[in-house]
Amino acid sequence: MTRDEFIGAIQNAAKAKHTSRFTHWAFIEQSGIAKQVSTSALRLYFGGSWPKACQAAGVSDRAAPRVNFGAQKDTRPSKDACIAELKRVAVQLGVTELPRELYRKHSGPGFSFSTIIRSLRKTWPECLKAAGLDSCEKAKQGWGLSKEESIDELRRIAATLPPGTKLTQDTFERAQPKFEINRLTRPFGSSWVRALSAAGLAPSKMYTRSKTPVSLDTLAVEFLEVTTQLKLIPFLKEMCFYKKRSRRLFSSHRPPDNSYAAFQRTAIEHLFAKNVPMRPEIRSLLEAHLKTLTN
């Protein structure tokens, strides 16, 4: 590529490219010239300086020619559509007081919380007022919940669960709560267990330390059961999920190295020492994993 051809390519690319900066990379994308060819020509004719090449071509590397594309179309929904969406969510949930957390969980496509605020150009209480809904004082920015409000919400959700079902964070989220968990537990030091205790509810065993120590025999068998079910070595979160155990239980049987890897090694060695029955393929899997842990 000659010097004149390279300059001509820069001029043509600058006319077609509509960006605030006409960089060397933008030139390569627009012109279709291979990066190696363009870089070699830039080094050969202009010492590797892109600003010098643009100056020789009579274009600016700072601002390429722009085209007036006209005013962009506003894609935000109208004020009437936003108000209709607020009313729809309130009717669907059967409420007249609509906290922002509850609206976020049930808003329709294209009607996010921020879209409603920008379209109506109002605060959240003012948006609710425009829709004919009660202004929830707790929806104001920075306002927290009292302990009584948190307790009432926990008891309301717990009353909707089947008898004998523990209220976990997952079941709480699926029950269409009025408040998010982080706001609800804030009066109790952001502790889920403390909030449940204040509401008179018993937490699931996955959130509490068992008063009776769990033996290594039990945990090792549970490790074998999950491994057999998954047909692979389970992660710590998988053990907690399938056996509803606390994370700390799987890291307290091999001091001072209290880690899940240390528990795995201890559990596998314990299973082999006790000669616990297992499938041949599972035994091979555990033997290979134990070799990895010991090495």
C-alpha positions as CSV (number, residue, x, y, z in Angstrom):
1,M,0.0,0.0,0.0
2,T,1.4,3.4,-1.1
3,R,1.4,6.5,1.0
4,D,-1.3,8.1,-1.1
5,E,-3.5,5.0,-1.0
6,F,-3.2,5.0,2.8
7,I,-4.1,8.7,3.1
8,G,-7.1,8.1,0.7
9,A,-8.3,5.3,2.8
10,I,-8.1,7.4,6.0
11,Q,-10.2,10.2,4.3
12,N,-12.9,7.8,3.1
13,A,-13.2,6.1,6.5
14,A,-13.4,9.5,8.2
15,K,-16.3,10.5,6.1
16,A,-18.2,7.3,6.8
17,K,-17.5,7.0,10.5
18,H,-19.7,8.9,12.9
19,T,-18.0,8.8,16.3
20,S,-16.7,11.4,18.6
21,R,-13.1,10.0,18.3
22,F,-11.6,8.7,15.0
23,T,-9.1,6.3,16.4
24,H,-6.8,3.9,14.5
25,W,-8.9,1.0,15.5
26,A,-12.1,2.8,14.3
27,F,-10.3,3.3,10.9
28,I,-9.4,-0.4,10.7
29,E,-13.0,-1.4,11.4
30,Q,-14.4,1.1,8.9
31,S,-11.9,0.6,6.0
32,G,-11.7,-3.2,6.3
33,I,-7.9,-3.1,5.9
34,A,-6.1,-5.7,7.8
35,K,-4.6,-4.6,11.1
36,Q,-1.1,-5.8,10.1
37,V,-1.2,-3.9,6.8
38,S,-2.5,-0.7,8.4
39,T,0.0,-0.8,11.3
40,S,2.9,-1.4,8.9
41,A,1.8,1.5,6.7
42,L,1.4,3.8,9.7
43,R,5.0,2.9,10.9
44,L,6.5,3.2,7.4
45,Y,5.0,6.6,6.4
46,F,4.3,8.3,9.7
47,G,6.6,6.7,12.3
48,G,3.7,4.9,13.9
49,S,1.9,8.2,14.8
50,W,-1.8,8.1,14.1
51,P,-2.3,11.9,14.7
52,K,0.3,12.6,12.1
53,A,-1.4,10.3,9.6
54,C,-4.8,12.1,10.3
55,Q,-3.1,15.5,9.9
56,A,-1.6,14.5,6.5
57,A,-5.1,13.2,5.4
58,G,-6.7,16.5,6.5
59,V,-9.0,14.9,9.1
60,S,-9.1,15.2,12.9
61,D,-8.5,12.2,15.1
62,R,-10.4,14.0,17.8
63,A,-13.8,14.6,16.2
64,A,-14.9,12.9,13.0
65,P,-17.5,14.4,10.7
66,R,-21.0,14.0,12.3
67,V,-24.4,13.6,10.8
68,N,-27.5,15.0,12.3
69,F,-29.8,12.0,12.8
70,G,-32.6,14.2,14.2
71,A,-34.1,14.0,17.6
72,Q,-34.2,10.4,18.9
73,K,-37.6,9.0,19.6
74,D,-38.6,8.8,23.3
75,T,-39.2,5.2,24.0
76,R,-40.4,5.7,27.5
77,P,-44.1,4.9,28.3
78,S,-46.6,7.7,28.6
79,K,-47.8,9.0,32.0
80,D,-51.2,7.4,31.5
81,A,-49.6,4.0,30.8
82,C,-47.4,4.3,33.9
83,I,-50.4,5.1,36.1
84,A,-52.4,2.3,34.5
85,E,-49.5,-0.1,35.3
86,L,-49.5,1.0,39.0
87,K,-53.2,0.4,39.2
88,R,-52.9,-3.0,37.5
89,V,-50.2,-4.2,40.0
90,A,-52.3,-2.9,43.0
91,V,-55.4,-4.7,41.7
92,Q,-53.5,-7.9,41.0
93,L,-52.2,-8.0,44.5
94,G,-55.4,-6.7,46.1
95,V,-53.7,-3.9,48.0
96,T,-54.1,-0.1,48.2
97,E,-50.7,0.6,49.7
98,L,-47.9,-0.4,47.3
99,P,-44.3,-0.3,48.6
100,R,-41.6,0.0,46.1
101,E,-40.2,-3.5,46.9
102,L,-43.5,-5.1,46.2
103,Y,-43.9,-3.2,42.9
104,R,-40.4,-4.2,41.7
105,K,-41.3,-7.9,42.1
106,H,-44.6,-7.6,40.1
107,S,-44.0,-4.9,37.5
108,G,-44.6,-5.6,33.9
109,P,-42.0,-5.5,31.0
110,G,-41.0,-1.9,30.2
111,F,-42.4,-0.6,33.5
112,S,-39.5,-0.9,35.9
113,F,-39.4,1.2,39.1
114,S,-36.9,3.7,37.6
115,T,-39.0,4.0,34.4
116,I,-42.1,5.0,36.4
117,I,-40.1,7.6,38.3
118,R,-38.5,9.1,35.2
119,S,-41.7,9.1,33.1
120,L,-43.9,10.7,35.8
121,R,-41.0,12.9,37.1
122,K,-42.3,12.4,40.7
123,T,-41.2,10.8,43.9
124,W,-42.6,7.4,44.6
125,P,-45.2,8.6,47.1
126,E,-46.3,11.2,44.5
127,C,-46.5,8.5,41.8
128,L,-48.8,6.5,44.1
129,K,-50.9,9.5,44.8
130,A,-51.3,10.2,41.0
131,A,-52.6,6.6,40.6
132,G,-55.1,7.0,43.4
133,L,-53.2,4.7,45.8
134,D,-52.3,5.3,49.4
135,S,-48.8,6.8,49.9
136,C,-46.8,4.3,51.8
137,E,-44.7,6.2,54.3
138,K,-42.2,3.4,54.5
139,A,-41.5,3.7,50.8
140,K,-39.8,7.1,51.3
141,Q,-36.0,7.0,50.8
142,G,-34.1,6.1,53.9
143,W,-37.0,5.1,56.1
144,G,-36.6,1.8,57.9
145,L,-39.1,-0.6,59.4
146,S,-39.8,-0.9,63.0
147,K,-39.5,-4.2,64.9
148,E,-43.2,-4.5,65.1
149,E,-43.7,-4.1,61.4
150,S,-41.0,-6.7,60.6
151,I,-42.6,-9.1,63.1
152,D,-46.1,-8.6,61.7
153,E,-44.8,-9.3,58.2
154,L,-42.9,-12.5,59.2
155,R,-46.0,-13.8,61.0
156,R,-48.3,-13.0,58.1
157,I,-46.1,-15.0,55.7
158,A,-45.6,-17.8,58.2
159,A,-49.4,-18.2,58.5
160,T,-49.7,-18.9,54.8
161,L,-47.3,-21.8,54.9
162,P,-48.4,-25.5,55.3
163,P,-48.3,-26.8,58.9
164,G,-44.9,-27.8,60.0
165,T,-43.1,-25.9,57.3
166,K,-40.2,-23.7,58.5
167,L,-39.9,-20.2,57.3
168,T,-36.7,-19.9,55.3
169,Q,-35.5,-17.0,53.2
170,D,-36.4,-18.9,50.0
171,T,-40.0,-19.5,51.1
172,F,-40.3,-16.0,52.3
173,E,-39.2,-14.6,48.9
174,R,-41.7,-16.8,47.1
175,A,-44.6,-15.7,49.3
176,Q,-44.9,-12.2,47.8
177,P,-43.7,-10.3,50.8
178,K,-44.3,-6.5,51.2
179,F,-40.6,-5.9,52.1
180,E,-37.2,-7.2,51.1
181,I,-35.3,-9.4,53.5
182,N,-32.5,-6.9,54.1
183,R,-35.0,-4.2,55.1
184,L,-37.0,-6.5,57.2
185,T,-34.0,-7.9,59.2
186,R,-32.3,-4.5,59.7
187,P,-34.0,-3.8,63.0
188,F,-32.5,-7.1,64.3
189,G,-28.9,-6.4,63.2
190,S,-29.5,-7.9,59.8
191,S,-29.9,-11.3,61.3
192,W,-32.6,-13.6,59.9
193,V,-32.5,-15.9,63.0
194,R,-32.9,-13.0,65.4
195,A,-35.9,-11.7,63.4
196,L,-37.6,-15.2,63.5
197,S,-36.9,-15.5,67.2
198,A,-38.5,-12.1,67.9
199,A,-41.6,-13.2,65.9
200,G,-41.8,-16.4,67.9
201,L,-40.9,-18.6,64.9
202,A,-38.5,-21.5,65.0
203,P,-35.7,-21.2,62.4
204,S,-34.7,-24.0,60.1
205,K,-31.8,-26.2,61.3
206,M,-29.8,-24.9,58.3
207,Y,-29.6,-21.5,60.1
208,T,-28.8,-22.7,63.6
209,R,-26.0,-24.6,65.3
210,S,-27.4,-28.0,66.5
211,K,-27.3,-28.3,70.3
212,T,-26.4,-31.9,70.0
213,P,-23.2,-32.4,68.1
214,V,-23.5,-34.2,64.8
215,S,-21.2,-37.2,64.7
216,L,-18.6,-37.8,62.0
217,D,-20.4,-41.1,61.1
218,T,-23.6,-39.2,60.3
219,L,-21.9,-36.5,58.2
220,A,-19.7,-39.0,56.3
221,V,-22.8,-41.1,55.4
222,E,-24.6,-37.9,54.3
223,F,-21.5,-37.0,52.2
224,L,-21.7,-40.5,50.6
225,E,-25.4,-40.2,49.9
226,V,-25.1,-36.8,48.1
227,T,-22.1,-38.1,46.2
228,T,-24.1,-41.1,45.1
229,Q,-27.1,-39.0,44.1
230,L,-25.1,-36.5,42.1
231,K,-22.5,-39.1,40.8
232,L,-19.8,-36.5,41.5
233,I,-18.1,-34.9,44.5
234,P,-20.6,-32.3,45.8
235,F,-19.7,-28.7,46.5
236,L,-20.3,-27.3,50.0
237,K,-23.4,-25.4,49.0
238,E,-24.8,-28.7,47.5
239,M,-24.2,-30.5,50.8
240,C,-26.0,-27.7,52.7
241,F,-28.9,-27.7,50.2
242,Y,-29.5,-31.5,50.0
243,K,-29.0,-32.2,53.7
244,K,-30.2,-28.8,55.1
245,R,-27.1,-28.5,57.2
246,S,-25.2,-25.4,58.3
247,R,-21.9,-24.7,56.4
248,R,-19.9,-24.8,59.6
249,L,-20.8,-28.5,60.3
250,F,-18.8,-29.5,57.2
251,S,-15.6,-27.7,58.4
252,S,-15.3,-28.7,62.0
253,H,-13.9,-32.3,62.1
254,R,-10.3,-31.8,61.2
255,P,-8.7,-29.0,63.3
256,P,-6.8,-26.8,62.8
257,D,-7.5,-26.9,59.1
258,N,-11.2,-26.3,59.4
259,S,-12.1,-26.3,55.7
260,Y,-14.5,-28.2,53.5
261,A,-11.6,-29.9,51.7
262,A,-10.3,-31.1,55.1
263,F,-13.8,-32.4,55.9
264,Q,-13.9,-34.3,52.5
265,R,-10.6,-36.0,53.2
266,T,-11.7,-36.9,56.8
267,A,-15.1,-38.2,55.6
268,I,-13.6,-40.3,52.8
269,E,-11.0,-41.8,55.1
270,H,-13.7,-42.5,57.6
271,L,-15.9,-44.3,55.1
272,F,-13.0,-46.5,53.9
273,A,-11.9,-47.3,57.5
274,K,-15.5,-48.3,58.4
275,N,-15.8,-50.2,55.2
276,V,-19.2,-48.6,54.4
277,P,-20.9,-50.3,51.5
278,M,-20.9,-48.2,48.3
279,R,-21.1,-48.7,44.5
280,P,-17.9,-49.6,42.7
281,E,-18.0,-46.4,40.6
282,I,-18.5,-44.3,43.6
283,R,-15.6,-46.0,45.4
284,S,-13.4,-45.3,42.4
285,L,-14.5,-41.6,42.4
286,L,-13.8,-41.2,46.1
287,E,-10.4,-42.9,45.8
288,A,-9.4,-40.6,43.0
289,H,-10.6,-37.5,44.9
290,L,-8.8,-38.6,48.1
291,K,-5.6,-39.0,46.1
292,T,-6.1,-35.4,44.8
293,L,-6.7,-34.1,48.3
294,T,-3.6,-35.8,49.8
295,N,-1.3,-34.7,47.0
